[in-house]
Amino acid sequence: MSKHYQRPIDFKHGRVEMTHGAGGRASAQLIETLFAKYFHNDYLGQGDDGALVPSPSERIVIATDSHVVSPLFFPGGDIGALAVHGTVNDVAVCGATPLYLSAGFILEEGFPLSELEKIVASMARAAQQANVTIVTGDTKVVEKGKADGVFINTTGVGIVPKGIHLSGKFCKPGDAIILSGYIGEHGVAVMSKRQNLEFDTTVKSDSASLNSLTDALVRSIPTLRCMRDPTRGGLGTTLNELASQSGVGMRIFEEKIPISEAVESACEFLGLDPLYVANEGKLIAICGKEDAPRLLEIMKAHPLGSHAEIIGHCVEDENHFVEMKTAFGGSRMIDWLSGEQLPRIC
Amino acid sequence: MSKHYQRPIDFKHGRVEMTHGAGGRASAQLIETLFAKYFHNDYLGQGDDGALVPSPSERIVIATDSHVVSPLFFPGGDIGALAVHGTVNDVAVCGATPLYLSAGFILEEGFPLSELEKIVASMARAAQQANVTIVTGDTKVVEKGKADGVFINTTGVGIVPKGIHLSGKFCKPGDAIILSGYIGEHGVAVMSKRQNLEFDTTVKSDSASLNSLTDALVRSIPTLRCMRDPTRGGLGTTLNELASQSGVGMRIFEEKIPISEAVESACEFLGLDPLYVANEGKLIAICGKEDAPRLLEIMKAHPLGSHAEIIGHCVEDENHFVEMKTAFGGSRMIDWLSGEQLPRIC
């Protein structure tokens, strides 16, 4: 029989049904009239079980992230855009140019199709802005109560320019630690919409693709050691990861860490330490001391780095401690995040 | 502070906690003592946000699949092995040699760590058998009741040998349709363990990686048009997909379709049509008529193709109908799967 559909999907009033994930006609219809419509490109249009893409002439980076953020829509973003930004950034901080994304959806039966369409449209916009192509995908549906609306996995593939070698292992004592802007915005924005917690704030998520910024750094900073986006676990945990990977200590300066008043007061209200609150559009870059002014200049010239600061430097320390000089002249150890602080933030 | 963990994770009696997904010390500990232990390899060991792998000298294929099978353990397999087989096969049927997998876990709070360890160990075994490397991963945890134990996304990257061009679009009238063995085993095996449905059967899932078989065909069959693994939606839906993609009709012969007595009687008991029951280790290959005997011979010589049969051929048909000649000499239209038949089969 032909694939002609009996009736169009009602994206205004309809809901996700188990048949949308069964692999038959309803699945094909959802793919054709939703995913292919918004993600439209030649690779996706191949219609085979995987996407065939040209031979990359460089080393490739592969990164994956499943997104379970709750709620699905929050000030400054939604799970769709976040699923693009998160994986684009994981690829980009490895020094790579992100090219391709896969998208795997797990949908809960009964989820409104109107919301799914908003999410898919938002993903498509985010992918276009980041100049990446969603080349292949998958959709599964689970029974009502067996998931929480929508979970999205994205996996990204990018290429690393010749001669570029970055890793969290490459930090050396004396290296400068530069942060691209205000911390804690994503976490606070998401928390402000949690059902049991709603509070008034002007804070919006910083969710954004960092690849144009990372690209500029990769091209211009010869001593660039590594980049990292401080997401789950926040700035504090990410610095600890890098210190531990490289076998160095770190000294950072509280007064240099960019933080907005709105985030500061929200964190006080919520009893959160902003050092551990997630960011989704911030960059930590570590480079040789001699290149720090140039790196800072490039960041500040970029729309996503206008509040960048040199927040500290690496030191010799066999314990790999991250120590913060406080605004009052004291000193505080910055440990790894040890509790959960903010569940389901990305 | 250093990353030294206060106490080891209790994989025998412990359960997944929200902190395991928070990105802090507990996440790092789970990654180190579970995922890195079983998936151990140099790429994963890089410890950066993505895995850097060598430049592929050929075109690459990217395929993704989220796995939500229920129950998680079934005769002949489990969600871990299935998550490897499913994506390896999606890459392999594109004519590619699968090289790398990413693994994205969504875990439900309270899930027993002992079961998670079994699943991860099974994934590692399956990856080793298929000769693919799990190069990067991600773990999220959602609250109890917001997922169903474990969901696993895998995304695969493989390389396509020079000169190989396969697609579901390439079938021509006259082409032979070859199936590698018994249908319906995976679906029946999973259904036999559903809580509300348990019934006695000897059927085991056929879940397996097909890449050594597809590789043999790619190398030896000059007129190979396409390959496809008939998973969700079964043989019936997959043939319809290919017919529609290529703009041909298909004629298949019921008596040629390999099916075991055990699957046949289970399907009768369950009221299922085996043509629409999922397979996870079966291959459909379509090639020029002249190569069909050679293709069949190669399949039969492979452990995963010993019951292979030429089940039919492509015909000119502007409606792209799939028609089956029944064992009794009649004829039946094989439509796309239109209902759900078997929810959460993969």
Chai-1 contact restraints between the chains, C-beta under 6 A:
chainA,res_idxA,chainB,res_idxB,connection_type,confidence,min_distance_angstrom,max_distance_angstrom,comment,restraint_id
A,M1,B,M333,contact,1.0,0.0,6.0,A-B,restraint_1
A,M1,B,D335,contact,1.0,0.0,6.0,A-B,restraint_2
A,S2,B,N319,contact,1.0,0.0,6.0,A-B,restraint_3
A,S2,B,H320,contact,1.0,0.0,6.0,A-B,restraint_4
A,K3,B,S244,contact,1.0,0.0,6.0,A-B,restraint_5
A,M18,B,E340,contact,1.0,0.0,6.0,A-B,restraint_6
A,M18,B,P343,contact,1.0,0.0,6.0,A-B,restraint_7
A,T19,B,E340,contact,1.0,0.0,6.0,A-B,restraint_8
A,A22,B,E340,contact,1.0,0.0,6.0,A-B,restraint_9
A,G23,B,R232,contact,1.0,0.0,6.0,A-B,restraint_10
A,G23,B,G233,contact,1.0,0.0,6.0,A-B,restraint_11
A,G24,B,G233,contact,1.0,0.0,6.0,A-B,restraint_12
A,G24,B,T237,contact,1.0,0.0,6.0,A-B,restraint_13
A,G24,B,W336,contact,1.0,0.0,6.0,A-B,restraint_14
A,G24,B,L337,contact,1.0,0.0,6.0,A-B,restraint_15
A,G24,B,S338,contact,1.0,0.0,6.0,A-B,restraint_16
A,R25,B,W336,contact,1.0,0.0,6.0,A-B,restraint_17
A,R25,B,S338,contact,1.0,0.0,6.0,A-B,restraint_18
A,G47,B,Q245,contact,1.0,0.0,6.0,A-B,restraint_19
A,D48,B,C94,contact,1.0,0.0,6.0,A-B,restraint_20
A,D48,B,S167,contact,1.0,0.0,6.0,A-B,restraint_21
A,D48,B,G168,contact,1.0,0.0,6.0,A-B,restraint_22
A,D49,B,A63,contact,1.0,0.0,6.0,A-B,restraint_23
A,D49,B,D90,contact,1.0,0.0,6.0,A-B,restraint_24
A,D49,B,V93,contact,1.0,0.0,6.0,A-B,restraint_25
A,G50,B,V61,contact,1.0,0.0,6.0,A-B,restraint_26
A,G50,B,I62,contact,1.0,0.0,6.0,A-B,restraint_27
A,G50,B,A63,contact,1.0,0.0,6.0,A-B,restraint_28
A,G50,B,D90,contact,1.0,0.0,6.0,A-B,restraint_29
A,G50,B,V91,contact,1.0,0.0,6.0,A-B,restraint_30
A,G50,B,C94,contact,1.0,0.0,6.0,A-B,restraint_31
A,A51,B,I62,contact,1.0,0.0,6.0,A-B,restraint_32
A,L52,B,R59,contact,1.0,0.0,6.0,A-B,restraint_33
A,L52,B,V61,contact,1.0,0.0,6.0,A-B,restraint_34
A,V53,B,I60,contact,1.0,0.0,6.0,A-B,restraint_35
A,P54,B,R59,contact,1.0,0.0,6.0,A-B,restraint_36
A,S55,B,E58,contact,1.0,0.0,6.0,A-B,restraint_37
A,S55,B,R59,contact,1.0,0.0,6.0,A-B,restraint_38
A,E58,B,S55,contact,1.0,0.0,6.0,A-B,restraint_39
A,R59,B,L52,contact,1.0,0.0,6.0,A-B,restraint_40
A,R59,B,P54,contact,1.0,0.0,6.0,A-B,restraint_41
A,R59,B,S55,contact,1.0,0.0,6.0,A-B,restraint_42
A,I60,B,V53,contact,1.0,0.0,6.0,A-B,restraint_43
A,V61,B,G50,contact,1.0,0.0,6.0,A-B,restraint_44
A,V61,B,L52,contact,1.0,0.0,6.0,A-B,restraint_45
A,I62,B,G50,contact,1.0,0.0,6.0,A-B,restraint_46
A,I62,B,A51,contact,1.0,0.0,6.0,A-B,restraint_47
A,I62,B,Y100,contact,1.0,0.0,6.0,A-B,restraint_48
A,I62,B,S102,contact,1.0,0.0,6.0,A-B,restraint_49
A,I62,B,V135,contact,1.0,0.0,6.0,A-B,restraint_50
A,I62,B,T136,contact,1.0,0.0,6.0,A-B,restraint_51
A,A63,B,D49,contact,1.0,0.0,6.0,A-B,restraint_52
A,A63,B,G50,contact,1.0,0.0,6.0,A-B,restraint_53
A,A63,B,T136,contact,1.0,0.0,6.0,A-B,restraint_54
A,T64,B,S102,contact,1.0,0.0,6.0,A-B,restraint_55
A,T64,B,G104,contact,1.0,0.0,6.0,A-B,restraint_56
A,T64,B,T136,contact,1.0,0.0,6.0,A-B,restraint_57
A,T64,B,D138,contact,1.0,0.0,6.0,A-B,restraint_58
A,D65,B,D138,contact,1.0,0.0,6.0,A-B,restraint_59
A,S66,B,G104,contact,1.0,0.0,6.0,A-B,restraint_60
A,S66,B,I106,contact,1.0,0.0,6.0,A-B,restraint_61
A,S66,B,D138,contact,1.0,0.0,6.0,A-B,restraint_62
A,S66,B,K140,contact,1.0,0.0,6.0,A-B,restraint_63
A,V68,B,K140,contact,1.0,0.0,6.0,A-B,restraint_64
A,V68,B,V142,contact,1.0,0.0,6.0,A-B,restraint_65
A,D90,B,D49,contact,1.0,0.0,6.0,A-B,restraint_66
A,D90,B,G50,contact,1.0,0.0,6.0,A-B,restraint_67
A,V91,B,G50,contact,1.0,0.0,6.0,A-B,restraint_68
A,V93,B,D49,contact,1.0,0.0,6.0,A-B,restraint_69
A,C94,B,D48,contact,1.0,0.0,6.0,A-B,restraint_70
A,C94,B,G50,contact,1.0,0.0,6.0,A-B,restraint_71
A,Y100,B,I62,contact,1.0,0.0,6.0,A-B,restraint_72
A,S102,B,I62,contact,1.0,0.0,6.0,A-B,restraint_73
A,S102,B,T64,contact,1.0,0.0,6.0,A-B,restraint_74
A,S102,B,T155,contact,1.0,0.0,6.0,A-B,restraint_75
A,G104,B,T64,contact,1.0,0.0,6.0,A-B,restraint_76
A,G104,B,S66,contact,1.0,0.0,6.0,A-B,restraint_77
A,G104,B,N153,contact,1.0,0.0,6.0,A-B,restraint_78
A,I106,B,S66,contact,1.0,0.0,6.0,A-B,restraint_79
A,I106,B,F151,contact,1.0,0.0,6.0,A-B,restraint_80
A,V135,B,I62,contact,1.0,0.0,6.0,A-B,restraint_81
A,T136,B,I62,contact,1.0,0.0,6.0,A-B,restraint_82
A,T136,B,A63,contact,1.0,0.0,6.0,A-B,restraint_83
A,T136,B,T64,contact,1.0,0.0,6.0,A-B,restraint_84
A,D138,B,T64,contact,1.0,0.0,6.0,A-B,restraint_85
A,D138,B,D65,contact,1.0,0.0,6.0,A-B,restraint_86
A,D138,B,S66,contact,1.0,0.0,6.0,A-B,restraint_87
A,K140,B,S66,contact,1.0,0.0,6.0,A-B,restraint_88
A,K140,B,V68,contact,1.0,0.0,6.0,A-B,restraint_89
A,V142,B,V68,contact,1.0,0.0,6.0,A-B,restraint_90
A,K146,B,D148,contact,1.0,0.0,6.0,A-B,restraint_91
A,A147,B,A147,contact,1.0,0.0,6.0,A-B,restraint_92
A,D148,B,K146,contact,1.0,0.0,6.0,A-B,restraint_93
A,F151,B,I106,contact,1.0,0.0,6.0,A-B,restraint_94
A,N153,B,G104,contact,1.0,0.0,6.0,A-B,restraint_95
A,N153,B,N153,contact,1.0,0.0,6.0,A-B,restraint_96
A,T155,B,S102,contact,1.0,0.0,6.0,A-B,restraint_97
A,T155,B,T155,contact,1.0,0.0,6.0,A-B,restraint_98
A,S167,B,D48,contact,1.0,0.0,6.0,A-B,restraint_99
A,G168,B,D48,contact,1.0,0.0,6.0,A-B,restraint_100
A,R232,B,G23,contact,1.0,0.0,6.0,A-B,restraint_101
A,G233,B,G23,contact,1.0,0.0,6.0,A-B,restraint_102
A,G233,B,G24,contact,1.0,0.0,6.0,A-B,restraint_103
A,T237,B,G24,contact,1.0,0.0,6.0,A-B,restraint_104
A,S244,B,K3,contact,1.0,0.0,6.0,A-B,restraint_105
A,Q245,B,G47,contact,1.0,0.0,6.0,A-B,restraint_106
A,N319,B,S2,contact,1.0,0.0,6.0,A-B,restraint_107
A,H320,B,S2,contact,1.0,0.0,6.0,A-B,restraint_108
A,M333,B,M1,contact,1.0,0.0,6.0,A-B,restraint_109
A,D335,B,M1,contact,1.0,0.0,6.0,A-B,restraint_110
A,W336,B,G24,contact,1.0,0.0,6.0,A-B,restraint_111
A,W336,B,R25,contact,1.0,0.0,6.0,A-B,restraint_112
A,L337,B,G24,contact,1.0,0.0,6.0,A-B,restraint_113
A,S338,B,G24,contact,1.0,0.0,6.0,A-B,restraint_114
A,S338,B,R25,contact,1.0,0.0,6.0,A-B,restraint_115
A,E340,B,M18,contact,1.0,0.0,6.0,A-B,restraint_116
A,E340,B,T19,contact,1.0,0.0,6.0,A-B,restraint_117
A,E340,B,A22,contact,1.0,0.0,6.0,A-B,restraint_118
A,P343,B,M18,contact,1.0,0.0,6.0,A-B,restraint_119
